[in-house]
Amino acid sequence: MEALLEVRRLKVGYNVEGGTLWAVDDVSFSVDKGEIVGIVGESGCGKTTLGLSFLRLLPPGSKLEGELLFDGRDIVKLSEEEIRALRGKEIAMVFQDPMTSLNPVLKIKEHFLETIRTHLALSEEEALKMASEVLGSVGIPPQKLEAYPFELSGGQRQRVMIALALVLKPKLIVADEPTTSLDVVVQAGVLDLIRRLREEFGLTIVLITHDLGVVAQVADRVMVMYAGKVVEIAFTEEFFSAPLHPYSKALLFSVPNLDLEDFDLHSLEGSPPDLLNPPKGCRFYPRCFEAMDICSFKEPEVFRISKSRFVRCWKYYG
């Protein structure tokens, strides 16, 4: 497979009182064309910051280091004009909450007109025709273009957000918690839509979520983040059948499983570390149930277990 996105030793830092908080710290991975990669982890682990960095949608004064190679171009080095031309047209994002992401005083059609005409020299009629077609592909009647966001259900708003991301036929879509706050029936519909659109449009998707069930249903590979670091990368099936990193195991053990009669639900004790003053060794060490002495003073490297599987844990050294 050919990589569309290659992330190399990426660091994203925020200037806060007391120093620089590295929300993403030395992250490396790749996303192949036509692939869905699910990024999971607790709130605050750096998932959303990582996704925003692909479009350079970071707060003023943020620090961005390393390489973000998208289709051969380093996003880190692009000018503001170049990155604006890239956003929406080649890389699009589905944001977490469609009610706050959509402007409540603008009709749906106005959102599409702004998105389309920013990048394409089209008339309003031509742009609305494009909008109608893409809305139809996500199951929304074209007449909803005249509606305001508050006139749509949560599921319809989410489909509008997906349609806005799709309308310019980008090469990469970053979907940040696309099923948050949706009931299970609507959530299932959105996941079915993502699978269908991937097949129809050949989409490449980075799916950011805390919901392991979502990842299990749609992702080809799973990337687990903890305290700004990637701790495991694996194909979805092998991740769920045999997780390697202690944090990955803890995540899976904390999800109810009604299919296993003898399954015991576990909670993960403690809290993620302060990223202004992270532990000297492994960042998961204070909460780890498999910790060794070396974990307390030396940060583990990323070890390659197989061609497609990586884990950041001293258990797999050598």
N, C-alpha and C positions, 0 to 999 in steps of 0.2 A: 504493500500500500504506500501511496505517496502522502507525505505529511503536508497539511495545509498550514498548521500552526506549530511552531517550535519555540518553546519557552526555555531559556537557558540562564540559570543562576539569577533568576529575577528577584529583586527586592523592592518592596514598596513601603515607604516610611512616612509617618505623619509627625510633624513638629508639634509637640505638646509640652505642657509645663513639666520640666524635669528632663527633657531631652527628646530624642527621636524614638517613636514607637514603630518598630518594624512589623507591620501587620502581615506582610508576606516576606519571608526570609529564605533566600537561597532555594527557590523553587525551579525545578526543571522537569519538563515532560513534553510530549508532543500529541497532536490530534491529527489523525489521518483524514483525508477527504472522504466524505460520506459516513463518518463515524459519529456516534453519540458517546461522549465521555461524561460520566456523572461525578461531580465533586461533592463529597459529603464531609460532615464534621459538625461539632457543636457550634452554637452561636458565638461569634467572636474569633473563630479560628482563621479567618482571612479569606473565606470563599468569595464573598461579594467583592471585596477589594481586588482580588485576583481577576474576577470577571470585568470589573470596571477598568482595570489597567489595559485590557485588550483594546478598549476604545479611548484610552487616556481621559476618562471621565473622573478624574481625581481632584480633590480640593486644591485650591491655590496653595503653593508652597510645599506640596507633597514631593517626596523624593522617589524617583523611579530609576533603578539601576539594573544592569543585565541586558539581556537581549529578548525581544519579542518578534520573532520572524514570522510574518504573515505573508504567505505566497511569495517568499523571497525578500520582502521588505522589512526592515527593522522598525517597528512601530515606535520604539523609544527615541529614535533619531529623526522621525518625521517632523516637518514644520507644522505649525498650527493650521495653516491653510491645507496642507496635505492630509492631516488627520481629520479635518472637517469633511473633506471630500470622501474619505474612507467610511466615516460613520453613516450608518443607514444603508449606504449603497453596497458596500462590500462586507462590512461587519455590522450586524444589528443586534439590539438587545431587547429582551422581554423583561421588563422590570417587575419587582416583587408584587406591588399592590396596584392593580389597574385603576382603582378608584382615585388614588392620589397621583398616579402617573398620567392619567388623562385629565386635561383641563376641564373642570366642571362647567365653565361658562362658554365653551366652544362645542359646536356640534361635531359629531364624528367625522363628517366630511371635511371639516376644516383641519382636523388632525392629518388626514390623508393628503389634502392639498399642500399643506406646509411640507410634509415629508417628501412628496413626489416632486414638487416644483422647486425645491431647494437643489435638487440634483439633475432634473430633466427639464428641458425647455419645451414644456407642453402647455396647451391651453387648459382652461378649467374643465372643459367638457372631456378632453382626452384623459386628464388626470382622474376625473371621477369615474370614467369607464374602467380604468385600471383598478381603482378602489373597489368598484362593484364586483369585478371579476375575482379579486383576491378575497373579498368578504364571502362571496359564494363558495370559494374553496374551503373556507373554515366553517361553513354552515350558518352564516348570518345573512338574512335577506337584504338586498341592496337598499331597500327603503329605510333601513336603520341608519343610513348615512345622514338622514335628517334629524336623528335623535340626539339628545344630550346624554352624556355618560350616566347620569342618575336615572335615566329612563330604561336602562338595560340591567339585566340581572348580573350577578357576579360572574357566572360562566360566560355570558355574552361579552362582558367587558374584557375578560381574559382572552377570548377569541379575537376580539378587536385588536388587542395588543399584539397577538400573534400575527394577525393580518398586516398590521403596521410594520412589523419586522420583516414580513415576507414580500411586501409590495414591490420593492426594488430588486428582488431576487438576489439577495446577498450570498456570499460564499460561506459565511459563518454566522450562526445565531448563538448568542449567549442568553440562556433562559435562566433567570434568577428566581428561584422558588415559584415556578409557574402555576403550582396547584395550591399555594398557601391560602387559607381561609375559605377554600371551596369544600362543599360537602362531598361525600365519597362518590355519589352518583355523577356529579358534575366533574369531579376530579378524574374519574374513569374516562369520561368523554374527552377531556383535554388530553389525556395520555394516549388514547386511541388516535386522536387528531395528530399528535406529534409523530406517532409511528407512521401514520398514513402519509403525512406531508414529507417525512424523510424519504419514503419510497417514491413519491410522485416527483419531488423536486431535487432529489439527491442531496438533501441538506446535510451539512456538518453542524453538529450541535454540541455546545458545552452546557451541561445541565447542572445548575447549582441548587442543592437541596439539603435539608436535614432529614428528609424522609427516605429511609432505606427501601421502603416498599416501592416508591416511585422509581428509584434507580434499578431495582430488580426487574421492573417491568419493561423499561425502555432502553437502558444503557448497554453499550457493548463492553465498555471498560469502566472501572471504578477507581477514583483517586481519593484517598482519605487524607484530610488535613487536620493537623493539631497544632495550635499555638503558632500559626504562621508557617509551619513546615509540612511538607508532604511526608507521610509516614508509610504509605503503602500504595502501590499501583498494581492492578490485576484485572484480568478479564472477569466480567461479572459473575459467571458461573463458578469459577474457581474461588473468587472472593467469598461468595456466600456459602460454598461447600467447605472451604478450609481457609479461613482468615489467618494471617500470619502475625501481624503486629498485635501486641496486647491491647492497644487502644481499639483496633478493629474488632477484636473479640468482645471487648466491653460494649461497644456499640451494638453488636448483634445480640448479645445477651440481654440488652435492655429493651429490646423490641418484643412485644407479645407474639407468641406463635401458637395459634390454636390447633395446628396440625400435629403437634408433638404432645402426647399425653403426659410425658414425664418432664416437660420443659419447666425450668425454674427461672422466673424473671429476676434479674439482678439490677441493682442501681450502681452507678459509678460514683464512688465516694470522692470528695474533694472538689476543687475548682481548677480551671485552667490557670496557668501561671501569669503573673504580671509581665507583660511583654516589654516594659521599660527595665525590668530587672529579672530576666528569665533565669531558670536554674543553670548552674555551670555545666552540667552534663546533659543527659537526655531530658527534654522538656516534659516528658510524660512520667519521669522517674518518681516524683512524689506521690503519684496515684497508681503506679504500676504494681500488679500482683505477681509479676514475674521478674522483678528487678534484680540485677546483679551489682556487685561492688563497683565495677567500671562505669555503670550507668550514672553514678552520682557525681563523677568528676570529668568524664570525657564524652563529648557529644558523638553519637553514632553517625557513621557515614551511611549512604544509601547503598545497600548491597543488592546485586542482581542475582535473583534466584533462578530465573530462566530467561528466555529471550524476551518475554513480555511481562515479567513479574519482578517488582522491586519492593524492598522493604527497608526502613530506617530503624534497625534494631540490632543491638550487639549479640543477641541470641543466634543470629545467622552469620556472624563473622567467621570467615574461613570455610 
